[in-house]
């Protein structure tokens, strides 16, 4: 039988719970925190005092409440003082952001990439330079989170397979950590999984326990949340929705199969169907969507074709997982908005009535920042689990180096 938790363990747990409430919900009164946590106000006073002393939160008087009596102080996250670095490796772009406690994007940079494959050393060098560009020497960096467009072993950040960039068993997390100076904890996850996490925490799926997030760029990834938990599978590689075969005699896929969902409904399929080989990436998708809106028949037909295949994939997923919502992110956000009729029609034809009748099809509320915000949540996980212990680990560091052309640090 496990011994009852000690008072110190209870205190540490309560500090983590309180900080998570403030991080995820923003400014909240002491009174509300006491109600949510089921503790008395004197306990909340002691807990907030500890977090204020650590610099993680601040307290201030609320605005006009219209109520008599002494107002309850409001607790806010110290977004400018503590942050994480969030990085996003897509098949055709790299992005970096400094995200403050509370989920506030404080600074962001992005660069397009061309070519079929990425050299790992080149990508890591570019990410380090971008991290340096968004870093803030005056604030404390709590860690680095990375969203990656492929199959990632989250325990050590090894990229097992990145079909659209040609990576197999690359020790990406360790090499990036070394390039960033070895002081920062680097956590790597699949981009669609992290997008699903972000939409559940801060986006259109807030509070939902069963949903599917579809993320599109060159490929299509999926994050599946069942009963409030991300579906990872035995090795943590679950959710490779893009490699579900929807057309056995269809287009060749980078994974080696034919007719995968991403081969039929991804960015490259849309570009090919629209005859826009002169363009690439998100700019190409935006141009095709705009052309269709202005009456271009080829662009419209391309969107209809891709939307029909996308709808087939969604119908399969709805039948299998019975989600309350399917969220379209990345370039699929634009594709769905332009081809919603085709997607909905296919779901209506091929989805079982019992599961399709209540499912909601929505676009990402976080748009282009969904995977970055998910990466940030991955990096915040440690401090949200044990705030004071995490600060004790990082607090004595003297500005660890983040190699970049400007020589800036994060510490």
C-alpha positions as CSV (number, residue, x, y, z in Angstrom):
1,X,0.0,0.0,0.0
2,X,1.3,3.4,-1.0
3,X,1.9,5.8,1.9
4,X,-0.3,8.9,2.1
5,X,1.4,11.9,0.5
6,X,3.3,14.1,2.8
7,X,2.4,17.8,3.4
8,X,5.3,18.8,1.2
9,X,4.1,16.5,-1.6
10,X,0.6,17.9,-1.3
11,X,2.0,21.5,-1.4
12,X,4.0,20.7,-4.6
13,X,1.0,19.2,-6.2
14,X,-1.2,22.2,-5.3
15,X,1.4,24.6,-6.6
16,X,1.4,22.8,-9.9
17,X,-2.4,22.7,-10.1
18,X,-2.7,26.4,-9.3
19,X,0.0,27.4,-11.9
20,X,-1.8,25.2,-14.6
21,X,-5.0,27.1,-13.9
22,X,-3.3,30.5,-14.4
23,X,-1.3,29.3,-17.4
24,X,-4.3,27.9,-19.2
25,X,-7.0,30.3,-18.1
26,X,-5.2,33.6,-17.8
27,X,-6.0,36.1,-15.0
28,X,-8.1,34.5,-12.3
29,X,-9.1,35.6,-8.8
30,X,-8.0,34.0,-5.6
31,X,-11.7,33.2,-4.9
32,X,-12.2,31.4,-8.2
33,X,-9.0,29.5,-7.7
34,X,-10.1,28.3,-4.3
35,X,-13.4,27.1,-5.7
36,X,-11.8,25.3,-8.6
37,X,-9.2,23.6,-6.5
38,X,-11.5,22.8,-3.6
39,X,-9.2,24.4,-0.9
40,X,-9.7,27.3,1.5
41,X,-8.6,30.8,0.8
42,X,-5.8,30.7,3.3
43,X,-4.2,27.8,1.3
44,X,-4.6,29.8,-1.9
45,X,-2.9,32.8,-0.2
46,X,0.1,30.6,0.8
47,X,0.3,29.0,-2.6
48,X,0.1,32.2,-4.6
49,X,2.7,33.8,-2.2
50,X,5.1,31.0,-3.1
51,X,4.6,31.5,-6.9
52,X,4.8,35.2,-6.6
53,X,8.1,34.9,-4.7
54,X,9.4,32.6,-7.5
55,X,8.4,35.2,-10.1
56,X,6.0,32.9,-12.0
57,X,2.8,34.9,-11.3
58,X,1.9,38.3,-10.0
59,X,-1.1,39.6,-8.1
60,X,-3.1,42.8,-8.7
61,X,-6.3,44.4,-7.9
62,X,-9.2,43.6,-10.2
63,X,-11.1,46.1,-12.2
64,X,-14.5,47.3,-11.2
65,X,-16.5,44.4,-9.8
66,X,-19.7,46.1,-8.8
67,X,-19.6,44.1,-5.6
68,X,-19.5,45.4,-2.0
69,X,-16.6,44.4,0.2
70,X,-12.9,43.9,-0.3
71,X,-12.2,42.5,-3.8
72,X,-10.3,39.3,-4.3
73,X,-6.9,39.8,-5.8
74,X,-6.3,38.6,-9.4
75,X,-3.5,36.2,-10.2
76,X,-1.8,36.5,-13.6
77,X,1.1,34.6,-15.3
78,X,4.4,36.4,-15.6
79,X,4.4,36.1,-19.4
80,X,7.3,38.5,-20.0
81,X,9.5,37.0,-17.3
82,X,9.3,33.3,-18.1
83,X,9.0,31.8,-21.5
84,X,9.8,28.8,-23.7
85,X,11.2,28.5,-27.2
86,X,8.8,26.8,-29.6
87,X,10.1,25.5,-33.0
88,X,8.2,24.0,-35.9
89,X,9.8,21.9,-38.6
90,X,7.5,21.5,-41.6
91,X,8.2,19.9,-44.9
92,X,8.4,23.3,-46.6
93,X,9.0,25.8,-43.8
94,X,10.7,26.4,-40.4
95,X,9.2,28.6,-37.7
96,X,10.3,29.7,-34.2
97,X,8.5,31.6,-31.5
98,X,9.1,32.8,-28.0
99,X,6.0,31.9,-26.0
100,X,5.4,33.4,-22.6
101,X,3.9,31.6,-19.6
102,X,0.2,31.8,-20.2
103,X,0.6,30.8,-23.9
104,X,1.3,34.3,-25.2
105,X,3.3,34.4,-28.4
106,X,5.8,37.2,-27.7
107,X,7.9,37.0,-30.9
108,X,7.8,34.8,-34.0
109,X,9.8,34.2,-37.2
110,X,9.3,31.9,-40.1
111,X,11.2,30.9,-43.2
112,X,10.2,29.0,-46.3
113,X,12.2,25.9,-47.4
114,X,12.5,24.4,-50.8
115,X,13.7,21.0,-52.0
116,X,12.7,17.4,-51.4
117,X,15.1,16.7,-48.5
118,X,16.6,18.5,-45.6
119,X,20.1,18.0,-44.3
120,X,19.7,17.6,-40.5
121,X,22.8,19.7,-39.7
122,X,21.5,22.5,-41.9
123,X,18.1,22.4,-40.4
124,X,19.5,22.4,-36.9
125,X,21.8,25.4,-37.7
126,X,18.8,27.3,-39.1
127,X,16.7,26.6,-36.1
128,X,19.4,27.7,-33.7
129,X,19.7,31.0,-35.6
130,X,16.0,31.5,-35.5
131,X,15.9,30.7,-31.8
132,X,18.6,33.3,-31.2
133,X,16.5,35.8,-33.2
134,X,13.4,35.4,-30.9
135,X,15.2,35.0,-27.6
136,X,15.2,37.5,-24.8
137,X,18.3,37.8,-22.6
138,X,16.3,39.6,-19.9
139,X,13.9,36.7,-19.3
140,X,14.1,33.1,-18.1
141,X,13.8,30.3,-20.7
142,X,12.3,27.2,-19.3
143,X,12.9,24.8,-22.2
144,X,12.5,24.2,-25.9
145,X,9.6,22.4,-27.6
146,X,9.7,21.2,-31.2
147,X,6.9,20.2,-33.5
148,X,8.2,17.9,-36.2
149,X,6.5,16.7,-39.4
150,X,7.2,13.0,-39.0
151,X,7.3,10.0,-36.6
152,X,9.1,11.0,-33.4
153,X,10.2,8.9,-30.5
154,X,9.3,11.4,-27.8
155,X,11.4,9.8,-25.1
156,X,14.6,11.0,-26.8
157,X,13.6,13.1,-29.7
158,X,14.8,10.6,-32.4
159,X,13.0,11.2,-35.7
160,X,12.2,7.6,-36.8
161,X,10.8,8.5,-40.1
162,X,10.2,11.9,-41.9
163,X,8.9,10.7,-45.3
164,X,8.6,14.2,-46.9
165,X,12.1,15.3,-45.9
166,X,14.0,12.1,-46.2
167,X,15.0,11.5,-42.5
168,X,15.3,8.1,-40.9
169,X,16.4,7.5,-37.3
170,X,18.0,11.0,-36.9
171,X,18.9,11.9,-33.3
172,X,17.4,15.3,-33.8
173,X,16.5,16.2,-30.2
174,X,20.0,15.5,-28.8
175,X,21.8,17.2,-31.7
176,X,19.5,20.3,-31.4
177,X,20.1,20.4,-27.6
178,X,23.8,20.3,-28.2
179,X,23.7,23.1,-30.8
180,X,21.7,25.3,-28.3
181,X,24.4,24.9,-25.7
182,X,23.3,21.8,-23.9
183,X,21.7,23.8,-21.0
184,X,18.1,23.8,-22.3
185,X,15.8,20.8,-22.1
186,X,14.6,20.0,-25.6
187,X,11.3,18.0,-26.1
188,X,10.2,16.9,-29.6
189,X,6.8,15.7,-30.7
190,X,4.8,15.0,-33.8
191,X,3.4,18.3,-35.2
192,X,-0.2,17.0,-35.6
193,X,-0.2,15.6,-32.1
194,X,0.9,18.9,-30.7
195,X,-1.6,20.8,-32.9
196,X,-4.3,18.6,-31.3
197,X,-3.0,19.4,-27.9
198,X,-3.0,23.2,-28.6
199,X,-6.6,23.1,-30.0
200,X,-7.8,21.3,-26.9
201,X,-6.0,23.7,-24.5
202,X,-6.5,27.0,-26.2
203,X,-8.4,26.6,-29.5
204,X,-11.6,25.6,-31.1
205,X,-11.8,22.2,-29.2
206,X,-11.4,23.7,-25.8
207,X,-12.8,21.3,-23.2
208,X,-13.6,18.5,-25.7
209,X,-12.5,14.9,-24.9
210,X,-12.9,13.2,-28.3
211,X,-11.6,14.9,-31.4
212,X,-9.4,14.5,-34.4
213,X,-7.0,17.3,-35.6
214,X,-5.8,17.1,-39.2
215,X,-2.7,19.1,-40.0
216,X,-1.7,19.7,-43.6
217,X,1.4,20.9,-45.3
218,X,3.2,18.8,-47.9
219,X,1.9,15.8,-46.0
220,X,-1.1,15.2,-43.8
221,X,-0.8,14.3,-40.1
222,X,-3.3,13.6,-37.5
223,X,-3.7,14.0,-33.7
224,X,-6.4,11.8,-32.2
225,X,-7.7,12.6,-28.7
226,X,-9.8,9.9,-27.1
227,X,-11.4,10.3,-23.7
228,X,-9.3,13.4,-23.1
229,X,-6.0,11.6,-23.8
230,X,-3.8,11.8,-26.9
231,X,-3.8,8.4,-28.7
232,X,-0.1,7.5,-29.0
233,X,-0.1,3.7,-29.7
234,X,2.5,1.2,-28.5
235,X,5.5,3.1,-29.7
236,X,4.0,6.6,-29.6
237,X,3.6,6.7,-33.4
238,X,-0.2,6.6,-33.6
239,X,-2.1,9.1,-35.7
240,X,-0.3,8.7,-39.1
241,X,-3.6,9.5,-40.8
242,X,-1.9,10.8,-43.9
243,X,-0.8,7.2,-44.7
244,X,-4.3,5.8,-44.6
245,X,-4.9,4.4,-48.1
246,X,-8.0,5.9,-49.7
247,X,-7.3,5.2,-53.4
248,X,-5.3,2.0,-54.0
249,X,-4.5,2.8,-57.6
250,X,-3.8,6.5,-56.8
251,X,-0.8,8.8,-56.7
252,X,2.5,7.6,-55.4
253,X,3.2,8.7,-51.8
254,X,6.6,9.5,-50.3
255,X,6.1,6.7,-47.8
256,X,6.4,4.1,-50.6
257,X,2.6,3.3,-50.9
258,X,0.1,4.6,-53.4
259,X,-3.1,6.4,-52.8
260,X,-2.5,7.6,-49.3
261,X,-4.7,10.4,-48.0
262,X,-1.8,12.9,-48.2
263,X,-1.0,11.8,-51.7
264,X,-4.6,12.4,-52.8
265,X,-5.6,15.4,-50.6
266,X,-2.3,17.0,-49.6
267,X,-0.6,20.2,-50.8
268,X,1.2,18.5,-53.7
269,X,-1.9,16.8,-55.0
270,X,-3.8,20.2,-55.0
271,X,-0.9,21.9,-56.8
272,X,-0.7,19.2,-59.4
273,X,-4.5,19.1,-60.0
274,X,-4.5,22.9,-60.4
275,X,-1.5,22.9,-62.7
276,X,0.4,25.4,-60.5
277,X,3.9,23.8,-60.5
278,X,5.3,27.3,-60.6
279,X,4.4,27.7,-57.0
280,X,5.0,25.8,-53.8
281,X,4.0,25.7,-50.2
282,X,1.3,27.7,-48.5
283,X,1.6,30.4,-51.0
284,X,0.5,27.9,-53.7
285,X,-2.5,26.8,-51.7
286,X,-3.5,30.4,-51.1
287,X,-3.1,31.3,-54.8
288,X,-5.3,28.3,-55.8
289,X,-8.0,29.1,-53.3
290,X,-8.0,32.7,-54.4
291,X,-8.1,31.8,-58.1
292,X,-11.1,29.5,-57.5
293,X,-12.9,32.3,-55.6
294,X,-12.4,34.5,-58.7
295,X,-13.9,31.9,-61.0
296,X,-10.9,29.9,-62.3
297,X,-12.4,26.6,-63.4
298,X,-9.2,24.6,-63.1
299,X,-8.5,25.8,-59.6
300,X,-12.1,25.2,-58.6
301,X,-12.1,21.6,-60.0
302,X,-8.8,20.9,-58.2
303,X,-10.3,22.0,-54.9
304,X,-13.4,19.9,-55.5
305,X,-11.2,16.8,-56.3
306,X,-9.0,17.2,-53.3
307,X,-12.0,18.0,-51.1
308,X,-13.7,14.8,-52.2
309,X,-10.7,12.7,-51.2
310,X,-10.3,14.6,-47.9
311,X,-14.0,13.9,-47.2
312,X,-13.4,10.2,-47.8
313,X,-10.6,10.2,-45.3
314,X,-12.7,12.1,-42.7
315,X,-15.6,9.7,-43.2
316,X,-13.3,6.8,-42.4
317,X,-12.0,8.5,-39.3
318,X,-15.5,9.5,-38.1
319,X,-16.6,5.9,-38.5
320,X,-13.7,4.5,-36.5
321,X,-13.3,7.0,-33.7
322,X,-16.7,8.7,-33.3
323,X,-15.2,12.1,-32.5
324,X,-17.2,15.1,-31.4
325,X,-15.2,17.3,-33.7
326,X,-12.8,17.2,-36.6
327,X,-10.4,20.2,-36.8
328,X,-8.6,21.2,-40.0
329,X,-5.3,22.9,-39.5
330,X,-2.2,24.0,-41.5
331,X,-3.0,24.3,-45.2
332,X,-6.0,22.0,-44.7
333,X,-7.7,25.0,-43.0
334,X,-7.7,26.9,-46.3
335,X,-8.6,23.8,-48.3
336,X,-11.5,22.9,-46.1
337,X,-12.9,26.5,-46.2
338,X,-12.8,26.4,-50.0
339,X,-14.1,22.8,-50.4
340,X,-16.4,22.3,-47.3
341,X,-19.3,21.3,-49.5
342,X,-17.3,18.3,-51.0
343,X,-16.0,17.3,-47.6
344,X,-19.4,17.4,-45.9
345,X,-21.1,15.6,-48.8
346,X,-18.6,12.7,-48.7
347,X,-19.0,12.4,-44.9
348,X,-22.8,12.4,-45.3
349,X,-22.6,9.7,-48.0
350,X,-20.0,7.4,-46.3
351,X,-20.2,8.2,-42.6
352,X,-22.4,6.0,-40.5
353,X,-25.5,8.0,-39.4
354,X,-25.0,7.3,-35.7
355,X,-21.5,8.8,-35.7
356,X,-21.8,11.5,-38.3
357,X,-25.0,13.1,-37.0
358,X,-23.3,14.9,-34.1
359,X,-19.7,15.4,-35.4
360,X,-18.7,19.0,-36.0
361,X,-16.3,20.0,-38.7
362,X,-14.3,23.1,-37.8
363,X,-11.1,25.0,-38.8
364,X,-8.3,25.6,-36.4
365,X,-8.8,28.7,-34.2
366,X,-5.1,29.0,-33.8
367,X,-4.4,29.0,-37.5
368,X,-0.7,29.0,-38.4
369,X,0.3,29.0,-34.7
370,X,-1.4,25.7,-33.7
371,X,1.7,23.5,-33.9
372,X,4.0,26.2,-32.4
373,X,1.6,26.6,-29.4
374,X,1.5,22.9,-29.0
375,X,5.3,22.7,-29.0
376,X,5.3,25.4,-26.4
377,X,2.9,23.4,-24.2
378,X,5.3,20.5,-24.5
379,X,8.1,22.7,-23.3
380,X,6.0,24.1,-20.4
381,X,5.1,20.6,-19.2
382,X,8.0,20.4,-16.7
383,X,7.3,23.7,-14.9
384,X,3.6,22.9,-14.8
385,X,4.3,19.6,-13.1
386,X,6.7,20.9,-10.4
387,X,7.1,24.7,-10.6
388,X,9.6,25.4,-7.8
389,X,11.8,22.3,-8.5
390,X,12.0,23.3,-12.2
391,X,13.0,26.8,-11.3
392,X,15.7,25.5,-9.0
393,X,17.1,23.5,-11.9
394,X,17.2,26.4,-14.4
395,X,17.4,29.4,-12.1
396,X,21.2,29.3,-11.4
397,X,22.1,29.1,-15.0
398,X,24.0,32.1,-16.4
399,X,22.4,32.8,-19.8
400,X,23.2,29.5,-21.7
401,X,24.4,30.2,-25.3
402,X,22.1,29.8,-28.2
403,X,24.4,29.8,-31.2
404,X,23.3,32.3,-33.9
405,X,24.6,35.1,-36.0
406,X,23.6,37.7,-33.3
407,X,25.1,35.7,-30.4
408,X,22.0,36.1,-28.2
409,X,21.2,33.8,-25.3
410,X,18.2,32.6,-23.5
411,X,18.5,32.5,-19.7
